[in-house]
Amino acid sequence: MATLILEDSTVMYAKSFGAQGDVFGEIVFNTSMAGYQEIITDPSYAGQVIVMTYPEIGNYGVNNDDFESLNPALHALVVKEYCKNESHYKSKITLGDYLKERNVIGIEGVDTRSLTKKIREAGTMSCFITTRDLSDEEIKQKIEETKNYKPNPDIVFDVTTKESYIKGKGNPIKLAFIDYGAKYGIVKSLVKRGCEVKVYPANIRAHSILKEDFDAVFLSNGPGDPKDCKNEIATIQELIGKIPIFGICLGYQLLAIVSGAKTYKLKYGHRGGNHPVINLETNKVMMSSQNHGYAVDVESLSEIMTPTYKNLNDDTLEGFKIDSLKVHAVQFHPEAAPGPDDAAVIFDEWIELMKKYQKVRA
Amino acid sequence: MKDNSIKKVLVIGSGPIVIGQAAEFDYAGVQACRALKEEGIEVVLVNSNPATIMTDEHIADKVYIEPLTVDILTKIIKKERPDGLIASLGGQTGLNLACELNDAGVLEKYSVKVLGTNISSIKMAEDREMFKNLMNEIGEPIPDSEIVSSYDEALEFANRIGFPIIIRPAFTLGGAGGGIAYNEKEYEEIVHSGLTQSPINQVLVEKSIAGFKEVEYEVMRDSNDTCIIICNMENIDPIGIHTGDSFVVAPSQTLTNNEYQMLRTSAIKIIRALKIEGGCNVQFALDTKSNQYYVIEVNPRVSRSSALASKATGYPIAKITTKIAIGYNLHEIKNSVTKKTVAAFEPALDYVVVKIPKWPFDKFATGDRILGTKMKATGEVMAIGRTFCSSFKKAITSLEAKNTGLLHHKFENMSLEQLLEELHIQDDRRIFRLSEALSRNVDVDELNKITKIDKWFINKIKDITDVERELEIKPLNYELYKKAKEYGFLDSEICAYAKVDEQTLENFNLEASFRIVDTCAGEFSASTPYFYSTYSEECELDEYKKETTDKKGNTLKKENVVVLGSGPIRIGQGIEFDYCSVHASWALNENGYESVMINSNPETLSTDFDVATRLYFEPMNIENVMNIIKKENPKGVMVQFGGQTAINLAPKLAQRGVKILGTSLESIDAVEDRKVFEKLLKELKIPQPKGRGVHSAQEALETTRELGYPVLVRPSYVIGGRGMQVVYNDDELLTYINQALQFSSEHPVLIDQYIEGLEVELDAVSDGKDILVPGICEHIERAGVHSGDSMSIYPSRNISRKNEKKLVKYARLIARKLNIKGLMNIQFIIKDDVVYVIEVNPRASRTVPIMSKVTGVPMVKMAINAALGKSIRSFGFGVGLYRKTNLVCVKMPVFSFQKLNRIDPALAPEMKSTGEVLGVDTNFKKALLKSFIAAGYKFGGRKQRVLVSLNDHYKKPALKIVKRMFSQGFFIMATWGTHKFLEQNGIPSKMIEKFMIDKLQKRMKNGRLSFILNTPTLGKNSQTSGFQIRTIAEMYGVPCFTSIDTARAYLRAYRTFDKKVNLEVDTITNYRKKKFLGMF
């Protein structure tokens, strides 16, 4: 019997369908009804335990096309009903076998709705999962350990690329792309729109970028608390104003901090494919794909920052720009994967800006 | 923002319930009216369907129960001068009417704005050619197709593309007249039928992509161009079966995120191109082996699917569509579930929804059960479960069939070879064949190959049948029991499979828990009073109830009463019971109780979580109902409003110690038990037709000697579709008896004296002491036609004061004797001044909504009060027979035979109609004409031939009517016997051979046959020429009367029409205000 323990002393029993073992992590929920493959391979989930609120998971197996990274960085996947008989012409492997292969714990038979409500009420919590039976004594001990569990502050280091590489070689717009745990979808979206993307590890220094002839810098998504990313912030501080910068998710949060704003931890984050955001300039609404546990405090924006997007569910800030410094960033994921493609237009808009900046520079 | 120039809005309903257009539009219409009134907008409502809740006077400000024609609507518009109308809420009927009003220049003339999706968008979506062009323009793929208006053109396409080909007529409802053709012969037949049925004589012939996955998206767009998907749904049945006849699951199960988003993006692109404002439905076909998809269809309106999507997600599509129509944008509208977030979001589900259609084949044993592109289901059930298996299992239970399981559907003795062969048949029983094959370990791949059902679903169904087998083989322990419950098995099934008794199960002590439908998968706190059951999970009900405490923490617990709904819509149990359930729930609230609604039908208003205090979307099975009752601990249960479904549950509830409120179970039983009822009437000295049950042909002959012909025969035990019949001689009697006894020799055949008199019916409210009879209705057809299929008139015209008094007296005697507390319906026959009681129903009847509306007596509200022990006198409507006004109405049944092949349209004691319309006026003749017009009969044009074919019993009685036809200018054709008879009586007619069906068919096709009067000969045999003529007439929409009384009424209406009378329109309230001036 697999066991799930929360820091609030909740104990739930389940059945294992992935790898065997013990793991601690930060427990979060995602409300997407499709797209589990993209979710589990999204590096922003590094160190986290994902609860899928949709109950039937694994239905179409795992295919070769829908990875967002090659190394799933999550610590465990928690579902209500795992589908052992997957059905899809593209499927290469069942979800369970994939998790086993990648050494990720997966448990099923969990009352995921109750778990979600607990997270909603108490906020994101630490948890412990084991695929073995625990004695009462062990349970007590694990509850204590869970309470004391602290997420790894250097988590970005775990998921960033170790080597730099280039995608879309020869494309007209030259981008420096800092990978804090980037989803493939972002790079793909940029390449598709005519960018040559040079992907750098998170610890790249500003001068290495500035010395090359890039049109802009792109800051990716990534896991963890933005305030923990001291070095990354320092790098951006050196870059800002010298070159146009675009950012998504963690990249957006880091840009905000550099621009003088503050970030804070959301009670239970935004994770799903149905978050309505409104464009504050045009008043247009779109459905966005989101995955973040921290937000930028809209009250803390410095004078130069212009808010661009707002979440209609809880009025949190979802995007800002600094025209003078050529900075543009959004909290949500225009690359979707998984989720609606509505926000893909943001890439189009940004590409236009990059071209404009390119011209100005020329 | 809201458009403040709109002060008055016209809402057009969808007319009578027919296959393809059911209660979902009442649900949508009511939501729309409420949404408008909420904004202080005056609502004018028009619908010809009196059984709807939307035609209640408190739903709209002005209610017109008038025929839905351009002519009538123009008059209403002229009178009311609305600022706008919403076209997209009244189904295909409403949509077509809005287009016609627009084309006729009426909307422009009276400056009526079309709110929401406008006419050009509607036309773009509905017109096949324009739609095709638009899709090509925006690069959305559609299957190879062509619009044709003749068979020659169609043939040309077929020669180019090859079979199979799908035929879809333009502008028809539920795909009427369409189908799939696999060869030229079928092709010719369907194309012709489609061309005839399409109002613009157009059909789309399309390359068949049968076997693709069918996926639907419910989409919403506002004028700010915000687009959202409310829900996507996947048909378990692949393309080829009409979505209304498909098993459907929400959300999609087998689509990857990429596929889901690809179709979502396409749907949004399409509604943007169409400039839809409001709800819309887009259907796709998706290949099972590649990313290739096709756009199949767009419904630019609220639909059956959107009702399903609303219930599946908790997102009120019709309401939001209305708000958008009056100018709001999605982000300006609150999410009424979370109360914090906005309507601009996409619901996230944390459960699985399964919809299963309810077909009428149990009623129509001879009917063609093959499913295709033409919808045949009369209704549907929906179930919610935390897993697909539990949801699917619950949905099967909700069908209310005797066998709630997947196995043992009479396929268990079939050879494997035959079973596999029959799996190719796409009919209503295919899931049971599939289950049987799975239980015999037929390979999933093979089944997928045969049925084209995705392996995911087949595997899940296999999981269920495996549990069924496991229960049969393994000893039952707690773990297995828990597993079976999580899979949705009923205790009754587990007892049967595992051969254990209920006590054993009770000892396991496993209770159902209830979860909330909240639109957001638990992400935000919500207090929707909308529940479904599950096992081995937390119960959210207590938490929900906890929230109903005041600021000081005192519980505001009120007593609650359970109202049982009526389940899926089927013939004989329609929307009228939803009307009653909804009113019951409102009346309970008014009386200070919490109302708890249980129902399984997604089309209805009763399953709107806004109606009752708490809604449970659950099967109407005793176990599911008891699970709720255990948690709710109600004061009692109201069973009299939910039709037979609810009544059937009454004894089981009483057995389990649940209090039945209102009329007691003993009284309900008394009228159902023939012997007890006979004795009771005898005691009360109320005449009744004589009769008895017989077990042999000999006994039958002896009985009829005593009673005299004609007699009414019926089996005491209903065997698949074999119903009542009137027989006139020994031959007919013996044919019937021998057949009936063949089916079941243990159950007697009941033989009753058949009194061919005036059939009369009344509804009454009783508190056990007094009764109030709002009105007495008289049927136009003589006794022998099911009351649901008869035309009926209120107030009655042919009943003497003396007999009227007698009717009320009998009703009072029966009500007191049975201590009726609530509603009661009695049917009588009057012959030679003797009033016979033929049937008593101690519950709400089909006519309650009509009588409530035409008299203004709030019958259900009074019934609830009576059931709660209050006197009905306090309502101020008096007791006895309620006063008449000058309002006259004619109720007219509406049938759906065009959708169902091989069913005899002849009127009989067995009910066949699916809906009804009401013609209302202060003048009987006008009301009569209106009722025919509302039911879709066409008047005017050149008078053509009529075909008369009478059986021997009706030759003489029909003579006057045929004479009248002649004098009204019709040219009479008659079959041989009838021709001879007419000749003898001096009426000229042209003799035609009975078998010249081809020739007749041609006439009908060319519109050279005005109508048919054909009284059927006995023997429900599809080989008789009469049967063939009747079915062909249905196909070509030629009126075919099988009762001479209906024909007489029709001729009468025709005479009124010929006199060019001006049909006036008025609200039901105003009609009622006109004082009764006596008979005219």
Interface residues (C-beta under 8 A of the other chain):
Chain A: F29 T31 S32 M33 A34 G35 Q37 E38 T53 Y54 P55 E56 N59 Y60 N63 D65 D66 K80 E81 C83 N85 E86 S87 H88 Y89 K90 D111 T112 R113 S114 T116 K117 R120 G272 G273 N274 H275 P276 I278 N283 K284 V285 M286 M287 L312 N313 D314 A336 A337 P338 G339 P340 D341 D342
Chain B: N224 D225 T226 C227 I228 I229 P251 S252 Q253 T254 L255 T256 N257 N258 Y260 Q261 R264 T265 I268 T288 K289 S290 N329 L330 H331 K340 T341 V342 A344 F345 E346 P347 A348 L349 D350 Y351 V352 R386 T387 F388 V444 D454 K455 W456 N459 R515 C520 A521 G522 E523 F524 S525 S536 E537 E538
